Amino acid sequence: MSIFVNMNNNKKIKEIVDFYYSLKKDDNDYLLYLDNEVEINTFDSKTNSISKNKTNVVSTNFDLLNKNNKLVSDLEVEKLSQDLIDNKFFWKYIVEKFPFFSISQYPKCKSDEDVNKANLNASMWLGFYQKIYNFLKNNNTAKILEIGPGYGSLFYPINNNFDTCDYWAIDINPLFYFEGLVESNGSEIPVNVGGNFDFIFSFNVFNHLSKKQRSSYYKSVYNSLKKKGRFLFTNFLIVDLSNEIDYWNYKDENNNIYTSFFSQLTKVDEYNNLADELNDIGFSVNIKMNQNTAIIDCQKI
């Protein structure tokens, strides 16, 4: 059992998030600055040129500067593992310190409206939003569920275009309010949300969940869908480890690949393993790749 496996992880979470917060230039700065060394671009209006300089900062024991294939230990993986920490506290504290940090990392977000615009644009760039829109165009009274709506980047445009649909959402840390939004535990659909959904979707959420949490959600989603119901979500995905390993920054000695978010390491699925898991649950699966990000489109058989 790791020394980090207890509720005192909240202290470790605060230390790491506070470190990133300390790098903010001012109260309107919501960029996530990376350690060990931060490169700053300075614009000189007189010469109309940009100069670059690097600043050393206090380390959180993670080098987040895209040094491919950094070998990580089991202890580093466990440090902020979603399976070992208070996930509600983790997300609440991140949002408290970085309320307008955008999943699309758009640098000019200064309000929840900016975040919604950036994230909607990201979903449209991938073709994710269009899939939901096209479904609802032919099923405008469908019962739908969003996992992790954030500030409502998909909720508002969908509700504006299809206000006859029965819209539900769940979030471990709700950031806005509507009647169908329910707080969740981060690994399954709450009982009080009900079931019999036509469509369940989630944009840029599953890449923040542990393998155990993702697997739990897949089964919960399957049980909450109607027969022939649809499940659409995005996640990072490895198609061919031998050819794509340079995309990824972290691996363990067993060649498991990880991504990092506020120093929390999250294991990335391989294409065939994910497809097999979803097939075994009872989904038919179609996967569309865009570089290392996938739109996973499932139907309950």
N, C-alpha and C positions, 0 to 999 in steps of 0.2 A: 504494500500500500504506500503510495507516494506521500511525502510529507505535506504536499499541497492539498490532499484530499480531505478538506473540512470546510466549514463555512467561513473560516478565516481567509479563504480565497478572496472574499470581498475586499480585504485589505490589499492583497496583491493586485486585484483589478484596479483599485483606486490608484495605486502607485504607478501602474503602467499607463492608464488613461491620463492621469495627472501629468506624467512625463510628456505625452504628446500635447497636452493642453499648454504646457509651459513654453512650447515652441511657437505658439500663436503670436502673430505680430501685434494684434489688437483685438478688441472685443468683437469686431466685425469680420475677423479672419476665421474661416471654418475649414481651411485646408488641413489635410492630415500630413504633417511633415514627417519624413522618414529618417531614422537614424541609421547608421553611425555617424554619417557625415552628410550635411545638408547643402545642396547646391542652390545658391540664390542668384537669380537674374536681376540685374539692376539696369534700368533704362536711363540713359543720359540724353535729355532733351536738347542739349546744346549741340552734341555731335550726332544725334539721331542714331545711336548705337546701343547695343546691349553688351554688358560685361558680365562675366560669371566669376563667382568666388565660392569657396567651400568653407563651411563653418563646422568645427567639431562640436558635438553635443554629448551630454551624458547618455550612456548606453543602457538599453533595457535588456542587454544580452542577446539581442537579435540584430542581425545585419539585414536591413530591408532594402538594400540598394541593388536588387536584381542580380546578385551574384549567383549564377545558375548552379543548381545542384548542391547547395549548402547541406552538409550532412547534419541531421538533427537527432538528438538522443530521445529515448523514451521519456525522460524527465522533462525535456523541453516540450514535447507533444502533450504531456499530461498537465503542464503548468497552468493553462487556462482551458483545458478540455471542457467542451460543452457538457460532457457526461459527469463532470466532477465539480462544477461550479454552480452558483446561484445565477441562472441565466436571466431571470427577471432583473436582478440587480445589475448584471453586466450591461444589458441594453438600456436600462433606465439611466445608469451613470454615464454611458457614452452619449446618450441624447442630451443629458443635462449639460455636458461639457461641449458637445458639438451638435447643437440642435439642427443645424442646417447642412450637415455633412451629407453630400449626395452620393448615392450608390454609383452614379455615373461619374463621380469625381469631377463634375463641372465646377470650375474654380470661382464662379461669380455668384454662387447662391447666398443670398442675404436674408431670405424669408422662406416660409414653407411653400409659397407660390412658386418661387424660383426652383426649389427642390422638385416640386411636382412637374414643372415644365421640363427640367433636365431629365428626370427619370422617364417621363412620357416619351420624350424624344429618343432616349436610349432604347425603349421598348419598340418604338416604331422603326428605328434603324435596324434592329434585329428581325423585324417582321412579327413580333410577338403580339402587339396590340391589334394588328390587322387580323390575326387569326381569331381573336375574341370578337372583334367587330363583325367579321363575316359570319361567325356562328350566330350571334344575336340578331343579325339582320334577318335571318330565317327562323329564329326562335325567340321572338321579343318578349315572351312571357316566361322564359326559362327561369328555373331556380338555380342561382349561381352562388359560388363561394370563393372568396379571395383569401389566400393565406398570406399574411403580412402586407397589409395595404399601405403602411407608412403614413404619410400625410394625405393620401388619397389621390396619388398620381394617375391611377387607373380608374378609381371609383368615380371621380367627378366627370370625366368625359364619357364613361359608360353610362352613368346615371342620367347625364344630360341627353344622350342619344337614345337611351332605351329605358325610360323611367317606368315602363310596364313590367320589367323583369323583377324577380324577387331576389334582391341583392343581400348577401350575407358576407361577413368578413371576420377573421380571427387574427389576433395579434398578441404576442407575449407582452408588449408594451404599447397599448393603444395611444396614438398621437393626435387623433381627432375623433369626432363623435358622429355617429348616425345610429338609428334604432337597431340596425342589424349587426353592429360591431360588437364582438364578444371577446373578452380576454381569454387567452389560451395558456397552456403550459409549455408550448414550444415543441411538442412532439406528437400531438394527436388532435383530432377535431373534438371539441367539447360536446358532451352528451346533449346539453341544452340548445345546441345549434340545430340538432335534428339531422335528418338525412334526406334521401331521395332527391339528390341534386342532379341536375342535367349537366352542369359544367363546374369544375373546380380548377382554379388556376393560381399561379404564384410566380411573380417576377423577381429575380435576384434575391431570393430568400434561402433556397436550399443550399447555396454555396456557403452559408453561414451555419449550417447544421452539421452535427457529427454524423458519422455513418449510422450509428444506432438510432439517432433522431430521424434521419431520412427514411430508414427502413420502417420505423414505427408509423411515420406519416403515410407512406405508400399503402400500408395495410388499412389504415384509418380512412384514407381517401377512397379506397376500393369499396369499403363497407358503407360509405356515405353516398356513393353514386347510384343512380338508377342503372339498370341494365342498359348497355350501349352508351352510358354516360361518359363524358370526356374529362380527361385530366391533362392540363397543360402547364409545364413549368420549365424554368431555365436552370442550368447549372454548368459549372466547369466540367469538362469531360476529356479523358485521354483516349484517343483513337488508336494510336500506335506509339507505345512508350519509347521504342528504339529510335523512332524518327522525330518525336516531339519533345524529348526530354529537355531540350534547351529552352522550351517555353516556361519551364517551372523552376522555382527558386529553391525549393526545399524537398529533400527526400530523406528517408531513414535507411538503415543498413539493409533492409529488405526490399529496397527500391519502391516503397510506397511514397507517393507524391503528395505534397501538402501546399496549400495556400496560406497566407497570413493576413489577418485583419486585427489591428491593435495588438499585435504579437500573439494572437490566438491562431494556432495552427490547425487547419482543417483538411482532412484526407480527401483526395480527389478520386472519383470513381473511374474505372476503365470502362470503355464502351460496351464490350461484350458482357462484362460482369453486371452492369446496370441493366442491360436489355434482358439478360437471363433472370435477374431478380424480379423485374416487373412482369415478365412473361409467367414466371412461376406463381405470382400472386393472382394472375388472371387477366392481365392487360395485353392487348395488342399494342405494339410500340412502333412509332416512327420518329426518327431522330434527325434533326437538321443541324449541321455544324457551321459555325462561323468562327474561324480560327480555333481557339480552344474553348469556346462557349457553345453550349448546345441548347436548342429548343427541343424538349422531350414531349411528344404529343401521344397520349395514351387513350385507349378506349377500353372500357370494361366489357369483356366478352360475355 
